[in-house]
């Protein structure tokens, strides 16, 4: 992709500016892919499965091309704004970034999120036999066609819960790291603004925690004998949620481009209908 094509893509009025900054990256489940420049860019640049294979030379070449294009556009923007990149104190900036990164990585929220990721792996490793037995039981129910039995729905529900947990397992750490890092960088700029990037990232993390808690609840319903172990995970997630809300008290009020506009419109419409019925 050349620079002109990139700019033309960016000028598409159908795209919602910045919508990709505060999503969960689960494009397969997103209703806004047709309005997301990031998704369109990925489809055009890495469309087929082979094009997304990290072990494929074509993929690595396309990544290299995107880096070169980004660097070219960065230099162009700097020139337009009268910034001399060669005069920047890169050593000082690098030291500052390293310090911020170290503080973020060791922050309580990020440490708890990383611990959660390991807890998920540990639980699924210990539950392999349970899943095999569950599969056998559901297959037997399907063959026997027992009354009031809905094995297909149980399978779909279980698979969905596992998919959710696995999707957000490490995503939480990544988003909280970005949120903490952003908060540290913003502390000397505009710490009181609700629309800071750190609040947006923290909101996505909180929503992912909410969804993960719901999915673990479903897993618990499928495996009641594992209730105690699952409860330990849920307690850990709940503590992480409360700690994140304490560190980012305004996060849930952040309005994500596209997503929350739709929710606001729906809420206003519901209020309007309620008033008409009074």
HUFENZI-V932064 format. One line per field, one symbol per residue. phi: phi as a letter, one per 40 degrees, with the letter a starting at -180 (. if undefined). burial: I if it has 9 or more other ideal C-beta (glycine too) atoms within 8 Angstrom, else O. A space follows every 50 residues. Layout:
phi->???
burial->???
This chain:
phi->.cccccccccccccccdgcccbbbgcdcbccbccbbcccccccccbdccc cbcccccccccccccccccccccccccccccgbccccccccccccccccc ccccdccdcccccccddcccdcccccbdccccccccccccdcccfccgbb ccccccccccccdcccccdbcdccccccccdcccccdcbbccccccdccc cccccccccdccccccccccccbcccdccccccccccccccccccccbcb dcccccdgcccccccccccccccccccc
burial->IOOOOIOOIOOIOOIIOOIIOIIIOOIOOIOIOOIIIOIIIIOOIIOOOO IOOOOIOOIIOIOOIIOOIOOIIOIOOIOOOOOOOOOOOOOOIOOOOOOI IOIIOOIOIIIIIIIIIOIIIOIOOOIOOIOOOIOOOIIOIIOOOOOOOO IOOIIOIIOIIIOIIOIIIOIIIOIIIIIIIIIIIIOOOOOOOOOIIIII IIIIIIIIIIIIIIIIIIIIOIIOOIIOIIIIIIOIIIIIIOIIIOIIOO IOOIOIIIIIIOOIOOOOOOOOOOOOOO
